[in-house]
Amino acid sequence: MRSDRAGKKKMVKACQGGREKLIHFGAKGYGHNYSSAARKSFRARHKCSTAKDKMTARYWACKHLWAGKGGSTKSSPKSRKGKY
């Protein structure tokens, strides 16, 4: 669901080991998963292959925003220059 925290894009309620926690993740203003180069760069930078703890924002960003084949219609910010 959409986050109610300023500057964050998404929020999930995670449960693990009898604990519940609201986790806010994703930077508002940035697109996500908008190109294969951006996806590859993000996943390497955040070490998504080792993100196993459901109680972290890294896990949810890797799983929810940057996984799959891509196709977000929102592009990268105008201030972001590079290969994306």
N, C-alpha and C positions, 0 to 999 in steps of 0.2 A: 504494500500500500504506500501511498505518498507520505513522505515524512512531514511532521509538523515542526521540525527543528530547522532553524534558519541555516541556509547554506547546504542542506542535505537533500538528496533526491528521493530516497526510498527508506522504508522502515519495515522491520520484521520483528515478530515476537519469537524468540528462540528459546527452546527448552532442552536442557541437558542435565542429567543427574539430579533431577528434582529441583533444579533452579530455572527460573524464568527471567528473561531479560529482553528489553526493547533495544534493538540495534538499529542505528541510523547509519546509512552508508551512501556513497555516491556524491560527487560534487555537483551541485546545481550550477547550471550555466555551461557545463561541458556536455558534449554528446557522449554516447558510449557505444562501443562496438561498431564504429562508423567506417572502418576500413580494416583490411587484414593486417596492414602494417601497424596500425594503432593497437589492434587487438594483441598482436604478437609482442609488441613493445610493453604494453601494460602487464600482460601475463608473465613476462620475464622479469620486469621490474619488481613486481609484487610476489614473485615466486608462487604463482597460483597452483603449481603442481604439488606443493606441500601444504596447502591450506586445508586443514582437516577439522579444525575446531569451530563448531557451529556458533560459538559465542563471540566470534570476532567479525568485525566489519569486513576484513580482508576476505574471509570465506564467502560472504554473501555477495560482495562485489565481483569476485572471480566467478562465482556460480551463476549469479543472476544477471549482471550487467555485461560481462566480458566473455561469456561462454558462447559456444555455438558458432554458426557461420556468419553472423553479423547482419547488417541490414538496417540499422537505425537510420531514421531519416534526418536526425539532427546532426549537423556537421560539427567539426571542431571549432573552438572560439577563434574569432578573427585575430586575436593577439597571439595565437599559437602558430609559430612558423616552423616549418620542417617538412618531413616526408608524408604527412598525413593529409 
